[in-house]
């Protein structure tokens, strides 16, 4: 692997947003994606025409995966699932997780593998009463830090980003997204995920079906 292979090509998204396709929350998800994309792009300055992130806005249950979706799951550098009761019950989201998790990750510094996953679970809505899949339980979720208001991290943990939006806490929501963007870019700058584009969903498994160990 040479230095050039650590560079994103124009068609490679820096991050992939995985979310439950629920019509009632589509507007809020779209806003979050645009806000995170804007903040990530501000930090990395991708060239014109190179989108910082990817969010599938077409697929729903029963539809075929598009070539764009397959390429995005196989080339993105950071995987951002919006954790909610609907997401962990979605086989599509479970397969997107699998497509990313099976890829090889190495440190840019010495090209060695470590325990970094490149997966950044974000609390979208409260899930305290939901039986979370093993793969979601055993990975560290994103938590904002070093924020002006010391109460904000706890508020985010209680309500999630969707909750902050519904409560009209726009300033608090924007602060969490900005911190998340820095976290996503930090992962990208420290690690590289080799490309592995699946040929189709038939070769992927729903990781949410795995038993808790």
N, C-alpha and C positions, 0 to 999 in steps of 0.2 A: 504494500500500500504506500503510495507516495503522497506528498503534500497536496497535490492537485485533487486527490480523491476525498479530501476533507472539505471541499468546497461544494456548496449547494448549486446545482444546475437550476436554470430558471423554472423548470417544471416541477421541482422538488419543494414541497411545503416544509417550512421549518417545524410547524406543529400541526397536529391532526386533532380536530375536535370531535369527540364521540359523544353522542347524546341520544336520548330517547325521542323518537319522532312523535311527539304529542302536539296536536294542533293548538291546544289551549295555551301552550307555553312557547310556541314558535317565535312570536314577536320578541320575547325576552331573550331567547337563545340567539336570535339573529343580532340583537343589539350587543350581547356579550361578545359574540364572535367578532363583530366589527370593532368594538372597543379594544379587545385583546390584540387583534391584528394591527390596529393603529399604534398601540403602545410597543408591541414587539418590533414593528418596522421602524419606529423612532429610535429604538436601541441598536438595531443592526443595520439599518439603511439599505435594504435590498433594492436592487435596480428596478427601474420602471418596468412594469409588466410581470414581475416576479412576486406573486402573492406570498405573504408571510405565513399564512395558514390555509388549511383546507377544512371545509365543512360540507358534508353531503346534504344537499337541500332537496333531493329528488326521491331517493329510495325510500320505500315503505315495505311492510311485510308482503312477501310474495313476489317482489320484483327482482330482476337480475341485477347483479352488481355491475356498474358501469366500468369501462376501462380506466376512467379518471379516478374512481374510488379505489380500484385495485392498485393503481400506481401510487396513489397517495398513502395507502396503508403500508406499502412496501418501500417507500422512499423518505417518509417524514422522519424527523429527528427527535421529536418529543410528542408523546401521546397524552392528550388531555381529556379524560373521561369526566363528564358531568354526572356525579353520583346522585342518583335519585331512586325511588322505588321502581319507577318505570324503566330506568336504564338496566338495573340488575335483573329484570325480567325479560329483557330483550335479547333474543338469540343473535340478532344482527350485531349488537354492540359487543356481545361476548366473542364473536368471531373477529371483529375489528381488533379487539384487545389481543387475541391470539396472533393475528397477522403481524402485529408489532412486536409482541413479546418473543416470538421465535427468532427474531433477527439478532445478529451478533453486535454487541456494543463494546467499544474499546475506548480507552482514554486517549485523547489527542496527544498528551504529553509524551507517553512512551508506547502507545499502541497496544497496551495490555488490557485484558478484560478485568473487571472488578464487579462489585455487587450492585452497581448503579443500574437501574432499570430503564430510565428515560420515561417512565410513566408517572404522571402527576395527577392523581385523582383530586378533583375539585368538588367541594360540597355544594351541590346545586339546591337541594331542598332537604329538610330533616329526614333522617332515615333510622331514628332510634328504634322504631317498632318493626323494622324490616329485617328479615333474616338475610344478612349480607353473605354473598358467596365467599368461599375461602380465599380466592385470589384477591378479592377486594379487602378482606380483613387483614391479610398479612403484609400489605404494602403500606408505606407511609404516605398519608394524605398531605396535601398542601395546607399550610397554615401560615397566615400573614404574620410578619414580625416587624419590629422597629417602626411602628406606626405612631403618629402623634397622639391618638386617643388610645390609652391602654385598655379601654373596654371593648375596642373594636374586634380584636381577635375572638373574644368570647361571643360577641354578637354574631359574627360570621359563623362560628361553630354551631350556634343555636338555630339560626334562620337560613343559612346558606345564601348564595348570591341571588337566587330567585326570591328568597324572602326579603332580602335587603331592597330589591327593586319594588316588590309589592308593598313594602312598608314606606316607600317614598324616601328611602335613605340614599339618595343619589351620591352625595359626597362620600359616604362610607363605602358604597359599592365601587366607586371609581378608585378609591384608595386601595382596596383589595385587588382590583384588576391590575393596577399599576405594579403592585408588589408581585403579583403572579407573573406578569410579563417579565420582570427582572429575573424571577426564578427560572422561567422557561429558557430565557436567553443564557442564563448562567449554565444550565445543563448543556445547551447546544455548544457553548464555548469550551466546555471541559471534556465532552465525549462525542463520539461519532458512531452512528448506527449504519451498518452496511446495508445496501439495498437488497431486498429479497421480495420481489413482486409475486403474489400468489396468482395462479392462473384462474382461480374462481373460488367461490365460497365452499365448494365441495371438498377442497383440501384443508379447510379450516375447521376447528372445533369450537364449540361454545364453552369458553373457560368458566362461565358462571355455573355450569352444571357440575363442576368438581365438588367433591365432598369436603367439609371442614375436617382437617386432621388435627 
